[in-house]
């Protein structure tokens, strides 16, 4: 049994009702799960002796703008034991866009979740220090959202003038 089959088997044994989609494209495994179980799945993947996904390499999001599930939160995790990268995804259906923080499982997720919060406005519940990283605290916009004004925020700094 190869690594992909092992991961899929273990997740189906323990979280079969929570798996939304399994995608294997160009040798890159992505598993989409329901957002209400992200913490449990992450904890299982880290603590299972056969898997040991002990490293969270990144947490980010995708803004689909017009889809029913506007945002997809994406976790890139790694197992040294299997020498395998796995992409976990979770679709957020409606406002408020919230998902459980995995910082208590992978400490490295702390800054990644803060950055995703700052740029997309997705709230990570039970995060130990959820505040903005790049934008000022009172800034009402989230720059990586598709609805962010392309020409800038009305009433803020003017755009540079074109040379005549």
C-alpha angles and dihedrals in degrees: 000000000000125000096264093052091047093051093046092046093050093048093047091049092053107024107022093139092051099053112100100175141353116206128183111183122167092344092307114124119210124178121192115204136178113274095233091067101041092109094050093046092047092049091049093049091051098043102038107108093219095050110029100180092184100160130069105198099180146349118202141143142232122220108209091182099201105030123106089247098049098188133038117195111212126202121193109201133174137208117206089191093058096027086227137140117213129189115211117193134188127186119221111212109190145004131311088056102214138152134171116269118244093199092110088058099041114020089199089068090071098087094033091057091046091052092048090049091050097046101036105021094237110151118222107209117226093011108157096227112010106176136126121284106189107014125060116266093248094049107122099200133076108216100210095053114109091234093059108121107260094205093050135264113313111249096018128100113335120245115255114269119247113244111253 
